[in-house]
Every structure is written in structure tokens, then in C-alpha cells.
């Protein structure tokens, strides 16, 4: 597929999806949403890809919705807005449910949907100049489609503030709330992403898929007999896999596991 708004860079098992609209701060419209969905599906199906990095060309990660897209939405019917929102929601879900670890590489502004993209990735590394906002209320709308991912990242209490106030907050505040896991100076951003990628590539790819599934399965559930049974079932099943057998053998024999690149 030829992309108009994205560049995909493959290197050493890492697929970096570069949003490439720096003239509008990587704001997204129908085309970027469609292309990012397709790109996520493509890298997910590629067994040579171990880690996916989402990044933005230029000074900013993503300023959220494109102004022209917002103008079109403001005069569209409810049915048309519903279809647009579903496409956006599908893109975020596709990103969130990748079978590979995903990292948001965030610099500059990550506003509105840019905050949503950050939260939809498994983890995020931000430069110290990064800023975030769920800014939709300033325009008389709500951060509805991004809300499941932002709520998962920062929780309902913080969301009650920022969904209603639309305040910008900096990288350190994002770190304190759990939206990002690392904050570094801008000139160290790529090195920190590479460090995290290196750690991820030491782990079994099937185990990582199973780890994501495990988190979804046990999050927010009381620790009762059903959870105990489920966790025991999951570990007993994965111990029997070829990947687990190879990984344990490699550890005992003090050699790299076969998936280490």
C-alpha cells in the first residue's frame, strides 16, 4: 500500500509508523485514520516485526483533529458523524490490540486525539517538552472515542478533571499520572525508545501476546476462586508451548533465547 500521510520504517525487527503531516503538526483526518488502521494491520501480520513504534515527523507528535476535518464534522449529520467516529474508534482499537508491544514516541504537542494515541499504545516515552490535553470540551464536544484508553492510563479521578477543564499538562504531570512511563530530554528521546525496544526484544513474542491477554482478563476483578483458576490455567497452558520450553532451556544453558535478535 502507498501511504499519503504515513511513512513506515523497518529496522532490526522494529516497525516505526511515522505520522507524516508535519505542516499541520500531524493532525489527523479521514485519510490518516484510514492509513494508520491499515498500517497497524499490516505490521501486525508481519512475523518479522517484534515491536511497533508510533511517532510523528516534525516538532510535534500530533495536535489531534485536523481543523478542516472538524469543520466538515460540524456541518455533517449525526449519522455521518457516527460513521466518522466509528472509523476513529476502530483505528484506536486496532492500535491498542496489536499482537506486538507498541510504544508511543512523543515530542511536542500531543493534544486531543494525540493524547488518545499515546494512551492507546502499550507504553509511551515522552520528551520533556511534550504537552498533553483532552481539549475537546473547549470546542463544546467530549473526548468520547479516546476515553477508554485515557481512562485506562490515568484513571477516572484524573479524567474527571481533565475531560472537563481541557487544561494542558506537561510531560512530568503525564508521567505522574501514568500516561507515559519515561520522560527524557528531547535529544535523548530516540535513545530511550531504543533502550525500551532492546528490553522488549529479549522476551518471547508469544509470551508478550499472552501477557496482554492476561492483563485484560484479570484487570479490575476481585481475587476470587475464578481468577485463581484462570491464572493457573493460563500459566500451565503456556508452559507447554515450544516457546516456553525453548526459553527455559536457553536460560538454564546460559545462552540467548532463540527470539533474541
C-alpha positions in Angstrom: 0.0 0.0 0.0 1.2 3.5 -0.8 0.6 5.9 2.0 0.0 9.7 1.7 0.1 10.5 5.4 2.5 7.9 6.8 6.0 6.5 6.4 6.8 3.0 7.7 10.4 2.3 8.6 11.5 -1.2 9.2 14.8 -1.9 11.1 16.0 -4.8 13.2 12.5 -6.1 13.9 11.1 -2.7 14.7 8.4 -1.1 12.6 8.2 2.7 13.2 4.9 4.2 11.9 5.7 7.9 11.3 2.8 10.2 11.0 4.0 12.5 8.2 1.9 15.7 8.2 4.4 18.0 10.0 2.9 21.1 8.3 -0.3 20.6 10.3 1.5 19.1 13.4 0.4 15.6 12.4 -3.2 16.4 12.9 -5.4 13.6 11.7 -8.2 13.4 9.2 -10.1 10.6 7.4 -7.0 9.7 5.4 -4.6 9.4 8.3 -7.1 7.4 10.3 -7.7 5.0 7.4 -3.9 4.7 6.7 -2.9 4.2 10.3 -5.5 1.5 10.6 -4.2 -0.3 7.5 -0.6 0.1 8.6 -1.3 -1.4 12.0 -3.0 -4.4 10.4 0.0 -4.8 8.0 2.7 -4.8 10.7 0.6 -7.0 12.9 0.5 -9.6 10.2 4.3 -9.4 9.7 6.1 -12.0 11.7 9.4 -10.2 11.2 8.1 -7.2 13.3 8.7 -7.6 17.0 7.9 -4.0 18.2 5.8 -1.2 16.8 6.7 2.4 17.5 4.3 5.2 16.7 5.9 8.6 16.0 5.3 11.9 14.4 7.5 13.8 12.0 8.5 17.4 12.8 8.3 19.2 16.1 5.0 17.7 17.3 3.7 14.2 17.9 0.0 15.0 17.0 -2.1 18.1 17.5 -5.3 16.0 17.4 -8.0 16.5 14.9 -7.4 18.4 11.6 -9.3 21.7 11.6 -10.8 21.0 8.1 -12.0 17.6 9.4 -13.6 19.3 12.4 -15.3 21.9 10.1 -16.7 19.1 8.0 -17.9 17.3 11.1 -19.6 20.4 12.5 -22.0 20.5 9.5 -22.4 16.8 9.0 -25.4 14.8 10.0 -25.4 12.7 13.2 -25.3 9.6 11.0 -22.2 10.9 9.2 -20.5 11.8 12.5 -21.3 8.4 13.8 -19.6 6.7 10.9 -16.5 9.0 11.2 -16.3 8.3 15.0 -16.6 4.5 14.4 -13.6 4.7 12.0 -11.6 6.6 14.5 -12.6 4.2 17.2 -11.6 1.2 15.0 -8.2 2.7 14.4 -7.5 3.2 18.1 -8.7 -0.3 18.9 -6.5 -1.8 16.1 -3.5 0.1 17.6 -4.3 -1.0 21.1 -4.8 -4.6 20.3 -1.7 -5.2 18.3 -0.1 -8.6 18.9 3.3 -6.8 19.4 4.4 -4.4 22.0 3.7 -0.8 21.0 5.5 2.4 22.1 4.4 6.0 21.6 7.4 8.2 20.9 6.0 11.6 21.9 7.6 15.1 21.4 6.0 18.5 21.4 2.2 18.6 21.4 0.0 15.5 21.9 -3.4 17.1 22.1 -6.9 15.6 22.0 -6.6 12.6 19.7 -2.8 12.8 20.1 -3.3 12.1 23.8 -5.6 9.3 22.8 -2.9 7.8 20.5 -0.4 8.0 23.4 -2.8 6.1 25.7 -3.7 3.5 23.1 -0.1 2.3 22.9 1.1 -0.2 25.4 3.8 2.3 26.7 4.9 5.8 26.0 8.2 7.7 26.1 8.0 11.5 26.1 10.4 14.3 25.7 10.5 16.8 28.5 9.0 19.4 26.2 5.9 17.3 25.5 2.4 18.6 26.4 -0.9 16.8 26.5 -4.6 17.7 26.8 -8.0 16.2 26.4 -9.0 19.5 24.9 -12.4 18.6 23.4 -14.5 20.5 25.9 -13.0 23.7 24.7 -14.9 23.1 21.4 -18.1 22.1 23.1 -17.5 18.4 22.5 -16.2 15.4 24.5 -13.2 13.1 24.3 -15.5 10.2 23.8 -13.7 7.9 21.4 -10.3 8.2 23.2 -11.9 7.9 26.6 -11.4 4.1 27.2 -7.7 4.4 26.6 -7.1 7.6 28.6 -9.2 6.3 31.5 -7.2 3.1 31.4 -4.0 5.2 31.6 -4.8 7.9 34.1 -7.9 6.6 35.9 -11.4 8.2 36.4 -10.4 10.7 39.1 -7.9 12.5 36.9 -10.1 12.1 33.9 -12.9 14.0 35.8 -10.6 17.0 36.0 -9.0 17.0 32.5 -12.0 15.9 30.5 -13.9 18.9 31.9 -11.2 21.5 32.2 -9.3 20.8 29.0 -6.1 22.0 30.7 -2.8 21.3 29.1 -0.4 19.4 31.2 3.3 18.7 30.7 5.4 15.6 30.4 6.2 15.3 34.1 2.5 15.5 35.0 1.7 12.9 32.4 4.4 10.7 34.0 3.0 11.2 37.5 -0.5 10.2 36.3 0.7 7.1 34.3 0.1 8.3 30.8 3.8 8.0 29.9 6.4 5.8 31.5 9.6 7.7 30.7 10.4 11.4 30.3 13.8 12.4 28.9 15.3 15.5 27.2 14.4 15.7 23.5 17.9 14.8 22.3 17.7 11.5 24.3 14.3 10.5 23.1 15.4 8.0 20.5 18.0 6.5 22.8 15.4 5.9 25.4 13.0 4.3 22.9 15.8 2.1 21.7 16.6 1.1 25.2 13.0 0.0 25.8 12.9 -1.8 22.4 16.0 -3.7 23.3 14.4 -4.9 26.6 11.2 -6.0 24.7 13.2 -8.0 22.2 14.7 -10.2 24.9 11.3 -11.6 25.7 9.2 -14.2 23.9 6.8 -12.8 21.3 4.0 -15.3 22.1 4.5 -14.7 25.8 4.0 -10.9 25.2 0.7 -11.6 23.4 -0.3 -13.8 26.3 0.7 -11.1 28.8 -1.5 -8.6 27.1 -4.4 -11.0 27.2 -3.7 -11.8 30.9 -3.9 -8.1 31.8 -7.3 -7.7 30.0 -8.6 -10.9 31.7 -7.7 -10.1 35.3 -7.9 -6.3 35.5 -10.5 -4.9 37.9 -11.6 -8.3 39.0 -11.7 -9.4 42.6 -9.1 -12.1 43.6 -11.5 -15.0 43.9 -11.5 -18.6 43.0 -12.4 -17.9 39.4 -9.4 -15.6 39.0 -7.1 -18.1 40.7 -8.3 -20.8 38.4 -7.9 -18.6 35.3 -4.4 -17.5 36.1 -3.3 -21.1 36.9 -4.9 -22.3 33.6 -3.1 -19.6 31.6 0.4 -20.4 33.1 0.0 -24.1 32.8 -1.0 -23.8 29.1 1.9 -21.5 28.2 4.5 -23.6 30.0 3.6 -26.4 27.5 4.4 -24.3 24.4 7.5 -24.7 22.3 8.4 -21.0 23.0 8.4 -21.6 26.8 10.4 -24.8 26.5 13.0 -23.1 24.3 13.2 -20.1 26.6 13.6 -22.1 29.8 16.2 -24.3 28.2 18.2 -21.3 27.0 18.1 -19.8 30.5 19.3 -23.0 32.1 22.0 -23.4 29.5 23.1 -19.7 29.8 22.6 -18.9 26.2 20.4 -16.4 24.4 16.8 -17.4 23.7 16.0 -18.1 20.0 13.9 -15.0 19.6 16.6 -12.6 20.7 17.6 -10.5 17.7 
